């Protein structure tokens, strides 16, 4: 192996420690800093380290896509110098560029996919308006169109669904199984939006999963909590809207990408107003629930499926209790990636400056950045504003 740097060359402590743990020990002096004590890595190892740190470590699921914020690319330009990075990291980026010709840059294609055209552009336009009957008519029509594009599936009798309850205060058996049902509307608060992803004040929602591991992730348990696993069997056909599948016959490739971004936002964003309203629209359209991908699929590396059933399915006889078990966690394995800290205010200011410079000279930035310069927007404008929340709350109260 032909080494080019050692762990002592890095200014960023975390990068230095990664090389200390993964590099090769050698008595030969480092080609760069001449230290004989640091762990050595090759050019390929250096590129893999920086790619992992900047690309794997900069995926922000809350914006609705899985693309990294940064990328490593071969270029003569010192693109890293304008990024919102700490001084130690800037020095390590400079070392990367000097030794390999690769530089850290913004992943401009990521901004082009952040919902600035088609369905999502219309949605942003509506949710930024002051609430009125016309804007909510537009929202209803838009969401109804989206619902029509997703597949309708039927969960058949005999299907098993799991749900976990934490710290039950009384005995549980078939007679008291309704404790696993969500609270009825009369017992819920007027809080809006709901703290649950698809619940709304007029529609209680039963959240479950098709496997036990997904239940454990979703209930966000602590080690010392008492967990009770409920196993339920579907007793009748349940008509669900499948947010993972789009109708091939009525959906173009353009629409698939557009709606895929919309679903990602609903599953990963931390503000639930739009989700709550969407579930009301699905309920009005005759669906008995939703099938959707778990928030934790990214950390498991596989598609974990959740189910949200409208109403109180146990009390209504849609789900029959099969058994109840005490559940304990035997082992937890954690894998992680390190990456640069997001400096959101500095980054938005930096993006505005890039756009401003590009308007003066189209030669000052990469072509893909110029093509999508109009797409640079603050993600917060996707959220429904406070006026809209007030209007939706009135709709809910009117229907209760």
N, C-alpha and C positions, 0 to 999 in steps of 0.2 A: 504493500500500500504506500503510495506517495502522498505524504501528509503536506498540507499547506498552512494550517493553523493549529494552535493548541488551546486548551481551556484558558490559559493565562492571557490569551489575546483578547478575550471578550470583556467588554465593560459591563454589560448587563448581567447582574448576578445570576438570574434564573437560567440564562443561556450558558453561562460558565458552569453551573452545576450540572446541567444536562450533559455537557461534553465531559465533565469529570466522571459521570456515571456511565457514559456510553462510548467514550473515546478509547484509544489504544495506548497503553503505557509503553514508553520507549525512553532509553537513555540518550537518544539522539537529540540534539538541540532543535527547537522549533525553527523552521525555515523563516518565520516572520519575526518573532520576538526573541529568538535564540535561547529561550528557557528550556532546560533539560527536564524539568519536573512536570510540566503540564501534559495532560492527555491529548493525543494527536488525532486529528480527523483529516480525511482526504477532501478533495474538491467536491466530489459527489456527496460525501457526508455533510459538508458545509451547506450545500444547496438543499439537501433533504431536511436538515435542521431548520433552516430559515423558512423553507416552504411550509413545513409543519407548523412552525410558530406563527407565521403571518397568515396562512390560508386556513388551516384547520382551526387555528385559535381565534379567527375573526369572523366566524359565522354567527350572525345575530338572528335567531329564529323569530324574535319579536316583530321584525319588519315584514315577515311573511314569505321569505324565500330562503333557500339554503346556500346561497352563494356567499363566498367570503368577501369581506370588505376590502381586503388587500390581495395583491397577487405579486408573484415574482416573475419578472420578465427580463430578457436580454435586451439591453439598450445602452447607448452611449450617454444618455441623459441621466443626471443625478436626481431622479424623480423623488427619492426619499427625503430630500432637503425641504420640501414644502409640506410634508406630512405632519400631522399633529401627534408626534412621538416624543418620548422623553429623550434627554441629551445622551444618555448611555446607549440607548437603542439606535439613535442616529449615528453614533460612532461605529457601532457594529454593522449597520447598513452600509456605511462608507467603506468599511473593510471588505464587505461582500462585493461591492461594486469594483473596488480596486483589484481584487484578486481573481474574480470570475467574470466580470462584465455584466453581471445580473444586478438588477435593482428592484427595490420594493416600490410598488406603485398602487394607486387606487384601482380597484376592479370596476372600471366604468360600466361594463355591461350589467353589473348588479343594479345600478341605478335605473337602467333602461327597463328593467323587469319589475319595477316597484309600483305597478298599477297606475300608469299615467295615461292609458288609452282604453277605449272600449268600455266594458262593463264597469271597471273600477274607476275610470275617469268620471263616468256619470254618477257613480256612487259618491265619490268625493265632492262633486259639484252639489249634489243634493244635501249632503250632511253639513256642508259649510253654510247653507242658506238659513235664514231665519225661518222658524217653523210656521207653516200655514197649510191649509187643506191641499193646496196644489202640490207642495213639496212632498207631503205624505202620500198623495195619490201617485206621484212619480216613484216614490220609494216602494210602495206596494207593487206597482207594475214591474219595477226592476227586479225585485226579489222574486215575484211570481215567475218571471221569465227565467231567472236562475234556477228556481226549483224545478221547472219543466225540463231543464237540461240534464238533471241528475237522474240516475237509474232508480227505479222503484224495485225494491226487493221484498220478499216475503219470508219471514222466519217461521218455519214450520213447527207444529207440535212435536214435542220431544227434545227440542234444542235446549241445551243447558246454559244457563246464565249465572254468573257468580257476582256476589256483592259482599263487601266487608263493612261491618259496623264496629266502631271503636268504643270501648268502655261502656258496654251495656249495663244498666243499673238494676235489671230484674231478669228473672229466668226466661229462657227462650225455648219455645217449642212450636208445633204447628198451629196451636191456638193463638199464640202471641206473635206470629210471624210478620204481622203487618207493621211491626216496629221497623222493619226494613223498608217499608214504603216511605216516600218523601212526605213532608208535612203537608197537610191540605191547605188550600188557599186561605181559609179562615184563620189558620194558625201562623201564617207567614206575615212578615212585616211589610210596610209600604216601601221598603228600601228598593231603590232602582238606580243603576242597574243591579241585578242580582249578583251575589258573590259566587254563584255557580255559573258554569259556562253557557248552558242553554235553558236554565230555569227562568221563569217569569212569574209575576205575582198572581196571574190568573191560571197558570199551568204548572202544577207540580211536576217534577221530572225524576224518574227512577233511573239512576246511573248504574250500569253494570258492565261486565266484560265477559268475554268468551273463554278466558283462562285466568287462573288464580294469580299468576305473576303480575299481569296487568292491573288487577285489583289492588295488589300491594303497592305498586307504583302510584296509582291514582289516589289512594287514600292518604298518602303522605304521612305515614305512621312514624311514631317514635318507638325506640326499642322497648321502653318500659310500658307501653300501652297494651291493654287487654284487647285482643282482636277476636271477633267472631265471624266466621265465614259462613255465609248463607248460600246454599246451592238450590237453584230454582229451575223448574222445567216449564217450558212454554206449553200452554194448554190449548191454544187456538192460533190460527194464522195471524201474524202481526205484520201490517203493511208499514215498511220503513223507507225513508229517503236515504239512499246510500251516498254519502258525501265523498266517497272514494272512487266512485265510478260515474262516468258521464255516458249519455246515450250516443253511441257511435253514429246512428242514422241521422241525428238532428244537430250534431255538434261538430263544427269545423275545428281544424287544428288551432286556428287563431283563438276560437272560443275556449278550447280546452286549456290553453295556457292562461288566458284571462281569468277563467273561473277557478283554475288551480291556484292562482295567486290569492283570489278571494277566500277560498277555503283555508289556505295556509294562514291567512291573517286571522280568521275566526278561531283556528285551533291554537295559535301561538300568541296572539296579542293578549295583553293583560287587562284590557278594558272590555267589558262584556255587553255593553248597550246594544250594539248591532247584533250580537249573537242572540240576545234575548228577543229582539224584534224578529229575527229570522225564524226562531223556533215558533213564535206565534203565527207567522205566515205559513209555516209547514203544517201546523196544527189546523189552521183554517182550511188548508188545502186537502184535508182528509187523511193525513198521515198519522200513524200511531206512535211514531218515534223516529229517531235518527241513528244511523250507523256511521261512525267516524273514526279516524285514526287517533290513537292516543298521543297526547303531548309528549310522552316519554319514548316514543318510537326511535327518536334520534339517538338517545343514549343506549338503547338496546340493539341498534343496528338491524332492526327488523320491524315490519309493520304490525303493530299491536292494535287490535280493534276494540273499540268501546261501543256500547249501545245506550241510547237515552230513550226511555219509553215514557210517553206523556201520560199523566194521571197517576193513579195508585194501583199498579197492575196486580199486586198481591190481593188487596181488598176486592178488586174487580174480578178476580179469578183468572186473569190472563197468565199469571205465573203461579205455579203450585210449588210450595216448599217441599224439597226432597230430603235435605238433611242440614244440620247445623254442626259446625265443628269449631273448637278452639284452635287458633292458628298462632304459631310462634315462628319467628325468623331465626334460622340457624346460622346463616352466613351472609355477609354482604361483601361483594367485590367491587372496588371502585377503580375505574380507569378515567384519565383526564388528559386534557390538552392545555398547555399554557399558550397565551397569546397576548398581544398588546392591549392595554386598557383603552376603552373607547372614551375619547374626549369629545363628546357630542357637540358642544357649543363651538369649540375650536374647529372641529371638522366641518360643520355647516358653514362657518365663516370662510374656511379654506376653499370649500366647493364654490361659494359665491365668487371668491377672488379668481378662481380658475375660469369660471364662466365669463367673468368680466374681461379677463385677459384674452380669452378666446374670441370675444367679439371684436377686439382690436386687431388681433393677428391670428388667423387660423393655423399658422405654423407653430404656434407656441404650445400645442398639446396634441396627444395622440388622436388620430382620426376617429376612433370609436368614441372618444370622449366628446369630440365636437358634435358628432351625430346625435348624441343623447344629452347635450347640454341643457335642453329645455326640460329634461326629466328630473333635474335636481330639485327636490322639494323636501321640506321637513315632513317626516312621517306622521307627525301629530295631526295633520289636516285630514287624515283618513278617519279619525275618530269623530263620533257624533258630538256636536257641541252642546253646551249646557241648556240652551234654548230648546234644542231638539229633545233632550232628555225630559224636559218639563212637558213638552207636547206629547211624547210617548206615554208618559205617566198618566196624562189625562185620558188617553185612549184606553189604557189598562183599567183605569177606574170606571170608565163608562161601561166596559164589558163585564166587570165583575158582578 
